[in-house]
Amino acid sequence: MIPPGAWLGLLGGGQLGRMFTMAAQSMGYRVVVLDPGSQSPAGSVADDHIAADYLDPGALQELASRCAAATTEFENVPAAALRFLARHCIVSPSADSVAVAQDRIAEKEFLAAAGIEVAPYCALQREQDVDENLIPLLPGILKRSRLGYDGKGQAPVTSLDEVRTAFVKLGAQPCVLEHLVPLELELSVVVARGFDGSVVTWPVAENQHAHGILDITVVPARISKALAERARAVTMTVAASLNYNGVLCVEFFVLRDGRMLVNEIAPRPHNSGHYTIDACITSQFEQQARVLCGVPLGATDLHCPAAMVNLLGELWAGGEPRWEHVLRHASAKLHLYGKAEARPGRKMGHFTVLASSGEAALALALQAKSLLLSEAQAGRLKSA
């Protein structure tokens, strides 16, 4: 066990890193962030910030010499950086685990090998791979194999011509064409797995997306107990098959015929798990620190149902939003990420509402969200 007072390294300076840093500090650890930006959500609250590239030899050496352990806050950290650090300190998650989730083709192949069902797909390595064999997958979604998130790096397609055009627009890089499945709802499960093989999951979350970005999460998901148990079991299978140590999220599609498919794996705490900060005994970020430091995993019980709403940059169209629309609810918890510039689609914060049921929490959350959106719209009209 790494005792409180030790230094922990963090690769990445975004909001997930900010929330990890605050959780680790509350346990008595000190955190140094490695991130190329001069200003970042995590860097602004960390005990120290190394402003350098993730593959900078000197920066990695400094991180390795100072820290007892290191972790990541986003999946696109170069695997080579994690492998270097692993030669000098504890690293969670491992480079091999992260490498699978960094590449959609590798991810699909891993899931298939583990016997886990995914949407019908085909990997496209070059433009010449677009041929009549793809017709059964249309209509579909073409997704860049690497560096795509929150709806970025993908395009809906309905014909082979559209596939070709989209492939070129996505940089003619390896892609995955996924068949558009008849979706009933989307779920996610966050799991934590220790180096000793101990494992816990949080309650299944029900997610709603808008323009490819998570909009609202309701917990517990409004599904049958049997489906919830299936989702948690598959998530634990994924973590074990990856030999994963840390916090990981598995996103699911539930189809109209009742089938459940894995959509994506995120090798880190997840946006849909933010409710755990306020609604659970142990948050996903505290758990990330517990795994990293070899501390026994914390309980994941839900205090009460909750609804989480993402706050995107559009809400700042008329200036700083009036947060009293959120804070006037005694059971609402506001989290802002300290980002200096608000842009459309940029995650600026979130709020979580706690209530006696998921429906009650959702109703209060939607009420607050509606007021914020109305004022943002008025601000846009005024500025126009």
C-alpha positions in Angstrom: 0.0 0.0 0.0 1.2 3.5 -0.9 0.5 5.6 2.2 -1.1 9.1 2.1 1.6 11.8 1.7 3.1 10.1 -1.3 3.3 11.8 -4.8 1.0 10.5 -7.5 1.6 11.3 -11.2 -1.3 12.1 -13.6 -1.0 12.1 -17.4 -3.6 14.5 -18.7 -5.0 17.8 -17.5 -8.7 17.6 -18.3 -11.7 17.6 -16.0 -11.4 13.9 -15.2 -7.9 14.6 -14.0 -9.2 17.5 -12.0 -11.7 15.4 -10.2 -9.1 12.6 -9.6 -6.7 15.1 -8.2 -9.2 16.5 -5.8 -10.2 13.0 -4.6 -6.6 12.0 -4.1 -5.8 15.2 -2.3 -8.7 14.6 0.1 -7.1 11.3 1.0 -3.8 13.0 1.8 -1.9 12.3 -1.5 0.0 14.9 -3.5 -0.5 15.0 -7.3 1.7 16.2 -10.1 0.1 16.6 -13.5 2.0 16.1 -16.8 0.1 18.0 -19.5 1.3 20.1 -22.4 -1.1 23.0 -21.8 0.0 25.9 -19.7 -3.5 26.1 -18.2 -5.7 23.0 -17.5 -8.5 22.0 -15.2 -6.3 19.4 -13.4 -3.1 21.5 -13.5 -4.9 24.4 -11.7 -5.7 22.3 -8.6 -2.7 19.9 -8.6 0.2 20.3 -6.2 2.5 20.6 -9.2 2.2 20.8 -13.0 4.8 19.8 -15.5 4.0 21.5 -18.8 5.4 19.2 -21.4 4.5 16.7 -24.1 3.5 13.3 -22.9 6.5 11.7 -24.6 9.1 14.3 -23.5 12.0 12.3 -22.1 12.9 14.7 -19.4 9.3 15.2 -18.2 8.7 11.5 -18.0 11.9 11.0 -16.1 11.0 13.7 -13.6 7.5 12.2 -13.2 9.0 8.7 -12.7 11.6 9.9 -10.1 9.1 11.8 -8.0 6.1 9.6 -8.0 5.2 6.3 -6.3 2.5 5.6 -8.9 1.0 7.2 -12.0 -2.3 7.0 -13.8 -4.1 8.6 -16.8 -7.2 10.7 -17.3 -7.9 10.0 -20.9 -7.3 7.0 -23.2 -5.2 8.7 -25.9 -2.1 9.0 -23.7 0.7 7.4 -25.8 1.2 3.8 -24.7 5.0 4.4 -24.9 4.7 7.0 -22.0 2.9 4.4 -19.8 5.5 1.7 -20.6 8.4 4.0 -19.7 6.7 4.9 -16.4 6.0 1.3 -15.6 9.7 0.6 -15.5 10.1 3.0 -12.6 6.8 3.1 -10.6 3.4 1.6 -10.3 1.1 2.4 -13.3 -2.6 2.0 -13.6 -4.0 1.2 -16.1 -1.3 -0.7 -18.0 -0.2 0.4 -21.5 -1.5 -2.9 -23.0 -5.0 -2.4 -21.5 -5.1 1.2 -22.8 -3.9 0.3 -26.2 -6.9 -1.9 -26.8 -9.4 0.9 -26.1 -7.4 3.4 -28.1 -8.2 1.7 -31.4 -11.7 0.7 -32.3 -10.5 -2.1 -34.6 -8.5 -3.6 -31.8 -11.3 -3.1 -29.4 -13.9 -4.9 -31.6 -11.4 -7.8 -32.1 -10.8 -8.0 -28.3 -14.5 -8.1 -27.5 -15.2 -10.7 -30.2 -12.4 -12.9 -28.8 -13.9 -12.6 -25.3 -17.3 -13.8 -26.7 -19.0 -10.4 -26.2 -21.5 -9.3 -28.8 -21.0 -6.0 -30.6 -22.9 -4.4 -33.5 -22.2 -5.8 -36.9 -19.1 -4.1 -38.3 -16.3 -4.1 -40.8 -12.8 -2.6 -40.5 -11.7 -0.4 -43.4 -8.0 0.1 -43.8 -8.0 1.9 -47.2 -10.4 3.5 -49.6 -10.3 0.3 -51.8 -11.9 -1.6 -49.0 -15.2 0.1 -49.8 -17.0 -2.4 -51.9 -20.3 -4.2 -52.3 -19.5 -6.5 -49.3 -20.4 -3.5 -47.1 -24.0 -3.1 -48.3 -25.5 -5.3 -45.5 -24.0 -2.8 -43.0 -25.9 0.1 -44.4 -27.3 2.4 -43.1 -24.4 2.7 -40.7 -21.9 4.9 -38.9 -18.3 5.3 -40.2 -16.0 5.8 -37.2 -12.3 6.7 -37.3 -10.4 3.9 -35.6 -8.4 6.2 -33.4 -8.8 9.6 -31.8 -12.6 9.8 -32.0 -14.8 10.8 -29.0 -18.0 12.7 -28.2 -19.3 12.2 -31.7 -16.1 13.5 -33.3 -14.4 11.4 -36.0 -17.5 9.8 -37.3 -20.2 10.2 -39.9 -23.6 8.6 -40.7 -23.7 6.9 -44.1 -26.4 5.3 -46.1 -24.7 4.3 -49.4 -21.3 3.2 -50.6 -20.7 6.6 -52.2 -21.3 8.2 -48.8 -18.9 5.7 -47.2 -16.2 6.6 -49.7 -16.7 10.4 -49.2 -16.8 10.1 -45.4 -13.6 7.9 -45.4 -11.7 10.6 -47.2 -13.1 13.4 -45.0 -12.0 11.4 -42.0 -8.4 11.5 -43.3 -8.3 8.2 -45.2 -7.2 6.6 -41.9 -8.3 3.2 -40.7 -12.0 3.2 -39.8 -14.8 1.0 -38.6 -18.2 0.8 -40.4 -20.8 -0.1 -37.9 -24.4 -1.2 -38.8 -27.0 1.2 -37.4 -28.8 -1.0 -34.9 -32.5 -0.4 -33.7 -31.7 1.2 -30.4 -34.0 1.1 -27.4 -31.7 2.8 -24.9 -28.1 3.2 -23.8 -26.5 2.0 -20.6 -23.1 2.2 -19.0 -21.4 0.4 -16.1 -18.3 1.7 -14.3 -16.1 -1.0 -12.7 -13.0 -0.9 -10.5 -10.6 -3.7 -10.4 -7.6 -3.9 -8.0 -4.2 -5.4 -8.6 -5.2 -8.2 -6.3 -8.2 -9.1 -8.6 -10.8 -7.6 -6.3 -13.6 -6.0 -8.3 -16.7 -3.8 -7.7 -19.2 -2.2 -10.0 -21.4 0.8 -9.5 -25.2 0.8 -10.3 -26.1 0.7 -14.0 -26.5 4.1 -15.5 -29.1 5.0 -18.2 -27.7 7.6 -20.7 -29.2 10.0 -23.1 -27.0 11.6 -25.8 -27.3 14.7 -27.9 -25.2 15.3 -31.0 -22.9 12.4 -29.9 -22.2 13.9 -26.5 -23.6 12.6 -23.2 -26.4 14.8 -22.1 -28.2 13.2 -19.2 -27.5 10.2 -16.9 -30.2 8.7 -14.7 -29.3 6.2 -11.9 -30.4 3.6 -11.3 -31.2 2.8 -14.9 -34.9 2.2 -15.4 -34.4 -1.4 -16.5 -35.2 -4.9 -15.2 -33.0 -6.4 -12.5 -32.0 -9.2 -14.9 -30.8 -6.8 -17.5 -28.8 -4.8 -14.9 -27.1 -8.0 -13.7 -26.2 -9.0 -17.3 -24.7 -5.6 -17.9 -22.6 -5.7 -14.7 -21.5 -9.3 -15.4 -20.3 -8.4 -19.0 -18.5 -5.4 -17.6 -16.6 -7.5 -15.1 -15.8 -10.0 -17.9 -14.3 -7.2 -19.9 -12.2 -6.0 -17.0 -10.9 -9.5 -16.2 -10.2 -10.3 -19.9 -8.2 -7.2 -20.2 -6.4 -7.9 -16.9 -7.4 -4.3 -16.2 -6.3 -2.6 -13.0 -8.1 0.7 -12.4 -11.4 2.3 -13.2 -13.1 1.4 -16.5 -16.5 2.0 -18.1 -18.3 -0.2 -20.6 -21.0 1.4 -22.7 -23.9 -0.7 -23.9 -26.6 -0.5 -26.6 -29.9 -2.2 -25.7 -31.9 -3.1 -28.8 -35.6 -3.2 -29.3 -35.5 -7.0 -29.4 -33.9 -7.1 -26.0 -30.4 -7.9 -27.1 -27.5 -6.0 -25.4 -24.4 -5.1 -27.3 -21.2 -3.5 -26.1 -20.6 -0.1 -27.8 -17.3 1.1 -26.4 -14.8 0.6 -23.6 -13.3 3.7 -21.8 -10.2 2.8 -19.8 -10.7 5.5 -17.2 -13.4 7.1 -15.1 -16.3 8.1 -17.3 -18.7 11.1 -17.8 -21.6 8.8 -17.0 -20.0 8.0 -13.7 -19.9 11.5 -12.4 -23.0 10.9 -10.3 -20.8 8.7 -8.1 -19.3 11.8 -6.5 -22.5 12.8 -4.8 -24.7 9.7 -4.9 -22.4 6.9 -3.9 -20.3 5.9 -0.8 -17.2 5.9 -2.9 -16.8 8.0 -6.1 -15.1 6.6 -9.2 -12.3 9.1 -8.7 -11.6 8.1 -5.1 -11.7 4.5 -6.3 -9.1 5.3 -9.0 -6.8 6.5 -6.3 -7.5 3.5 -4.1 -6.6 1.1 -6.9 -3.4 3.0 -7.8 -2.2 3.1 -4.2 -3.2 -0.5 -3.3 -5.8 0.5 -0.8 -8.8 -1.8 -0.5 -11.7 -0.9 -2.8 -14.4 1.3 -1.3 -18.1 0.5 -1.2 -20.1 1.5 -4.3 -23.6 1.6 -2.8 -26.0 4.3 -4.0 -27.1 6.8 -1.3 -30.1 7.7 -3.3 -31.2 7.9 -7.0 -29.7 10.7 -9.1 -29.8 12.5 -12.4 -26.7 14.1 -13.9 -26.7 16.8 -16.6 -23.7 17.9 -18.6 -23.1 21.6 -19.0 -21.7 22.5 -22.4 -20.2 25.7 -23.7 -23.5 26.8 -25.5 -24.9 27.7 -22.1 -22.4 30.6 -21.9 -23.9 32.4 -25.0 -25.3 35.2 -22.8 -22.4 35.3 -20.4 -22.0 33.3 -17.1 -25.1 31.2 -16.6 -27.3 32.0 -13.6 -26.4 29.1 -11.4 -29.2 29.9 -9.0 -31.4 27.9 -11.3 -29.5 24.8 -10.2 -28.5 25.8 -6.7 -32.0 26.7 -5.5 -32.7 23.0 -5.4 -31.4 21.8 -2.0 -30.5 18.4 -3.4 -28.6 19.7 -6.4 -24.8 19.6 -6.6 -22.9 21.9 -9.1 -19.5 21.0 -10.5 -17.6 23.5 -12.7 -14.3 22.5 -14.3 -12.4 25.8 -14.2 -12.1 26.1 -18.0 -11.3 29.6 -19.1 -13.0 29.5 -22.5 -16.5 28.3 -23.3 -17.0 26.8 -26.7 -20.0 25.0 -28.2 -19.8 21.3 -27.4 -17.1 21.8 -24.8 -17.8 20.2 -21.4 -17.6 23.0 -18.9 -19.2 21.2 -15.9 -22.1 19.1 -14.7 -24.7 19.1 -12.0 -26.3 16.2 -10.2 -29.7 16.2 -8.6 -30.5 13.7 -5.8 -34.0 12.6 -5.1 -36.2 9.7 -3.8 -36.5 8.2 -7.3 -34.7 8.5 -10.7 -37.9 10.0 -12.2 -38.1 12.7 -9.5 -34.3 13.5 -9.9 -34.7 13.7 -13.7 -37.7 16.0 -13.4 -35.8 18.5 -11.2 -32.7 18.3 -13.4 -34.7 18.9 -16.6 -36.4 21.9 -15.0 -33.1 23.5 -14.1 -31.6 22.6 -17.5 -34.6 24.2 -19.3 -34.1 27.5 -17.5 -30.4 27.5 -18.3 -31.1 26.8 -22.0 -33.8 29.5 -22.2 -31.4 32.1 -20.9 -28.6 31.0 -23.2 -31.0 31.2 -26.2 -32.0 34.7 -25.2 -28.4 35.6 -25.0 -27.7 34.3 -28.5 -30.7 36.3 -29.9 -29.5 39.4 -28.1 -26.0 39.1 -29.5 -27.3 38.5 -33.0 
